[in-house]
Structure formats: structure tokens, C-alpha cells
């Protein structure tokens, strides 16, 4: 596995930031990380470090603002 895809092939670079978040969240040792099979790593990343963090839409943001007012 390479860290980055060759130019022009359309493949994405390896998601190191997602991998680090998942590894740190689970407390895996470096040795445990490197022993993971690609499929195991993919499942781990999807479960513990989503590619795009969820962002609230306008209604969700309004609900959060009502639930947690600034108090000023």
C-alpha cells in the first residue's frame, strides 16, 4: 500500500488523519495498527472516524441554538 496515489489515476491519498483518529480513539498500539488487514482498517475507519463529520442543517442548528442558548 502506498501513502499517495500516482498522479492521474484518480485514486485518493491514504486517509492518515482518519486512521490516526481511529487508532487513538481505540488505544491501538502501532504494532496493532500495522497488523490490520485492509478490510479491517476500512471497517475501523468507517466506524470510528467518518470521512465527513456530520454537520447540522439549518433546522438542526436552530434546534441546538434553542436548546443551548448563549445566555447573554
C-alpha positions in Angstrom: 0.0 0.0 0.0 1.3 3.4 -0.8 0.7 6.6 1.0 -0.5 8.5 -2.0 -1.9 7.5 -5.4 0.1 8.2 -8.5 -1.0 11.3 -10.3 -3.7 10.9 -12.9 -5.0 7.6 -11.7 -8.0 9.1 -9.8 -7.4 7.2 -6.6 -7.4 9.2 -3.3 -4.4 9.5 -0.9 -4.4 7.3 2.1 -6.6 8.9 4.9 -3.9 9.2 7.5 -5.8 11.8 9.6 -8.8 9.4 9.8 -6.6 6.5 10.7 -4.9 8.4 13.5 -8.3 9.5 15.0 -9.5 5.9 15.0 -6.3 4.4 16.3 -6.1 7.0 19.1 -9.8 6.6 20.0 -9.4 2.8 20.3 -6.0 2.9 22.0 -4.4 0.7 19.4 -0.6 0.3 19.5 1.4 1.0 16.4 2.0 -2.7 16.0 -1.7 -3.5 16.2 -2.4 -0.8 13.6 0.2 -2.3 11.1 -1.2 -5.8 11.6 -4.7 -4.8 10.5 -5.8 -6.2 7.2 -7.0 -3.6 4.7 -10.7 -4.7 5.2 -10.3 -4.4 9.0 -8.8 -1.0 8.6 -11.7 0.2 6.4 -14.3 -1.1 8.8 -12.5 0.6 11.7 -12.2 3.9 9.9 -15.9 3.9 8.9 -17.0 3.1 12.5 -14.7 5.4 14.4 -13.6 8.2 12.1 -16.1 9.0 9.4 -14.7 10.7 6.3 -17.0 13.7 6.7 -18.1 14.7 10.1 -21.8 15.2 10.4 -22.9 18.9 10.2 -26.3 20.0 11.2 -28.6 21.6 8.6 -30.3 24.9 9.4 -33.1 23.3 11.3 -30.6 21.2 13.3 -28.6 24.3 14.1 -31.7 26.3 15.1 -32.7 23.4 17.4 -29.2 23.4 19.0 -29.3 27.1 19.5 -32.6 26.9 21.2 -31.5 24.0 23.4 -28.2 25.7 24.3 -28.7 29.5 24.3 -25.7 31.8 24.7 -27.1 33.2 27.9 -26.0 36.8 27.1 
